[in-house]
Amino acid sequence: MTRRGDRGAATVLVLAALGVLLVVLVAGLALGSAVVATHRARSAADLAALAAAQALQRGVDPTAASASGVSVASRNGAESARCAVGQDGSVTCRAVARPSFILPGTGRRTTTATARAGPSP
């Protein structure tokens, strides 16, 4: 037996639970997207540094080796990349990636990764 005043109370509870679930799902989506972007930036920077170092090892000039690294980074999901060849023959590459989903109102966010390849310091 239910009282007349209790009628529809379950509907309010279900709607509140669905609202909380929706907030948790959206936050999880944003977090997951940020993690994927971080991994994408790290992978792109690592592969770019390795490609540029390999080009240097083959005897390519430093400018072309840097361009090779930037090309590899962009093909591996980096929004932008930059590679620099050091005097010791090492290559440092920086890659930037953007998450595919950003919470509204949090602005444009990016994640950056740096990798180095070449002889030990």
Secondary structure, 3 states (H helix, E strand, C coil): CCCHHHCCHHHHHHHHHHHHHHHHHHHHHHHHHHHHHHHHHHHHHHHHHHHHHHHHHCCCCHHHHHHHHHHHHHHCCCCEEEEEECCCCCEEEEEEECCCCCCCCCCCCCEEEEEEECCCC
